[in-house]
Amino acid sequence: VQLQASGGGLVQAGGSLRLSCAASGISLRINDLAWHRQAPGKQRDIVAHINSVGSTYYADPVKGRFTIFRDNAKNTVYLQMNSLRPEDTGVYFCKVQGVPIWGQGTLVTVSS
């Protein structure tokens, strides 16, 4: 199983980014998926979650700004991030629930 996150970068506060996580070796269609964030010097926390039937969960700091969704045909999960804030800065990782593998992650830096 491999998870490759991409789409990070440097953006000004108020801007938007879309992260992608392409999976190989596993079908995302039947799994619960999540995006996690690790800010500098802090622990890795869940940001958003989507289950196999499309129900979603968002951490309070990102509610109303972030959207998690999947494209089963592309075996990819996305995180649309709008109205970005400096506190959104960190490395973002995608995760398949129940699979003890972390992909490489993608760095998001939001400048004020």
C-alpha positions in Angstrom: 0.0 0.0 0.0 1.3 3.4 -0.9 -0.3 6.8 -0.3 1.1 9.9 -2.1 -0.1 13.3 -1.0 0.4 16.3 -3.2 -0.9 19.8 -3.8 0.7 21.6 -0.9 2.6 24.9 -1.3 2.9 28.5 -0.1 -0.2 30.5 -0.1 -1.3 33.8 1.5 -3.9 33.9 4.2 -7.4 33.8 2.7 -6.2 31.7 -0.3 -7.1 28.2 -1.3 -5.4 24.9 -2.0 -6.6 21.5 -3.1 -4.7 18.5 -1.7 -4.8 15.1 -3.4 -3.9 11.7 -2.1 -3.5 8.9 -4.7 -3.5 5.4 -3.4 -2.0 2.3 -4.9 -2.3 -1.3 -3.6 -5.6 -0.6 -1.9 -9.1 0.4 -3.0 -10.2 3.7 -1.4 -13.8 3.0 -2.4 -14.5 0.7 0.5 -12.5 2.3 3.2 -12.8 5.2 5.6 -10.3 7.9 4.8 -8.9 10.9 6.7 -6.6 13.8 6.3 -4.3 14.7 9.3 -2.2 17.7 9.9 1.1 18.1 11.8 1.9 21.6 12.6 5.6 22.5 13.5 6.4 21.2 16.9 3.0 19.7 17.5 1.4 16.3 17.3 -0.4 15.0 14.3 -4.2 15.7 14.5 -7.1 14.7 12.4 -8.5 17.4 10.2 -11.2 15.7 8.2 -12.7 12.2 7.7 -15.0 10.6 5.2 -16.5 7.1 5.5 -17.3 4.6 2.8 -20.8 6.0 2.3 -19.7 9.6 2.1 -20.5 10.9 5.6 -17.9 13.4 6.7 -16.4 14.8 9.9 -14.4 18.0 10.3 -12.3 19.2 13.2 -13.8 22.4 14.7 -10.9 24.7 13.4 -11.6 23.8 9.8 -15.4 23.5 9.7 -16.9 25.5 7.0 -13.6 26.0 5.3 -12.3 22.6 4.3 -14.1 19.9 2.3 -13.0 16.2 2.0 -14.2 14.2 -1.0 -13.1 11.2 -3.0 -13.0 10.2 -6.6 -13.4 6.4 -6.6 -12.6 6.1 -10.3 -9.2 7.7 -9.7 -8.7 6.0 -6.3 -7.9 9.4 -4.9 -9.1 11.4 -1.9 -9.0 15.2 -1.9 -9.0 18.0 0.6 -10.3 21.4 -0.6 -9.0 24.1 1.7 -10.5 27.6 1.5 -10.0 30.7 3.5 -6.7 29.5 4.7 -5.1 30.8 7.9 -1.6 30.9 9.2 -2.6 28.3 11.8 -3.4 25.9 9.0 0.4 25.6 8.3 1.7 22.1 8.6 2.4 18.8 6.8 -0.8 17.1 5.6 -1.1 13.4 5.5 -3.8 11.1 4.2 -4.7 8.0 6.0 -6.7 4.9 5.4 -8.5 3.8 8.5 -7.2 0.5 9.8 -4.1 0.6 7.6 -0.9 1.4 9.6 0.8 3.3 6.8 1.5 7.0 6.6 2.3 8.5 3.2 5.0 11.1 2.6 2.7 14.1 3.3 2.6 17.5 1.6 3.6 20.8 3.2 1.2 23.6 3.4 2.5 27.0 4.4 0.1 29.9 4.9 1.6 33.4 5.2 0.0 36.2 7.0 
